[in-house]
């Protein structure tokens, strides 16, 4: 899986299997904006599939998507990508 496009790959898998509204994000940053990392959680149909952190919101979502994608893929196809 490409390191730059994990969210896109997750979205593509979701569109084929669950539709476009299955994925929701929860993002959080605590502390000063200039020095606190973001946390992002990927929820699919209300179930947490991946959690990541990074210095930007996008980085945190990429990391969470990188964990969510293989878990969802395994659930759908009963094997890992």
Secondary structure, DSSP 8 states (H G I E B T S, - for coil): --TT-HHHHHHHHHHHHT-TTSEEEEEEE-S-TTT--EEEEEEETTEEEEEEEESSHHHHHHHHHHHHHHHHHHHHHSS--
